[in-house]
Amino acid sequence: MKAAVITAFDAPPRYGEVPEPVAHDSGHMVVDVLAVGLHHLTRAKASGRHYSSADALPLIAGADGVGRGPDGKLRYFVQGPGEMGTLAERTVIDLDHSLELPPEGDPVAMAAGMNPAMASWLALRCRVGFRDGMRVLVLGATGSSGSMAVQIAHRLGASQVIAVGRDAKRLAELKVLDATDAVALDDPQLGTRAAEVDVVLDFLWGEQAPRIMETLLRQRSDRARPVTWVHLGSMTGESAAIPGALLRSANLQIVGSGLGSVSTRQILEELPALAQDIARGALRVEARAVPLRDIESVWNDRTRERLVLIPAE
């Protein structure tokens, strides 16, 4: 069968022939893969840069996907360390790490939306004591995960959702949709406009994090009122030099959210509701489907739309 095969961490996967997968016990199943999103996680694992990356090559790329098993059911699945990748015509899934999807769900939309939406959904549901009426700041809101975070914060009952990013056109679109305010990343008024938020969903990190923390906390009317800063991505750098004075002078809690900080049990409990929202269109997903055979040519594409690979075409 055909698959996207990683032969070097510094090169795109190649479209090639691999052996047919085999399920060795009743807890696993071979599924026909229908759609796989080309996520940041997929690229990071394939480059060896992600903390869950394998170190032995060759490997089949792909971290999650949507497929159909011999029982005819549509499933979303996530592959764990050491499991076969998903960018293939067929793969073996762990049934305990899969979710049966609504039959009306669009495989392309589900494959495009689940991974980027999962980040903020799990952060707000599992890592933050989120309540109706809280105010949320999204840093990196113009990316696919960030724009989903704006929608999800609104969906879960935020009274204020402030979108922050560099793309002026996209910020304007977000303000028309679910953001109550949209602020450019370099706007000197950012601290003032976001001073009273309760939660920060940060997809940027790096040197931007301490700068925005400082300007936000300086404008805050009551520094003793809690604010939770959730690290979700590192678009501007893996390290952030947080001055100790920021932690001593404000009720600031910094947490991360991702595989490991949220348990598998929590993830599996939360995903059905998220899948339902995507399947019925409550969350908008921008996706573009491309054939798996084009994997090398689209691997490094950076578009606002989430690319989804279709093995069967």
Summary of the structure (lengths in Angstrom):
residues: 313
radius of gyration: 19.9
end to end distance: 13.0
largest distance: 62.0
contacts: 1053
relative contact order: 0.16
helix: 31%
strand: 26%
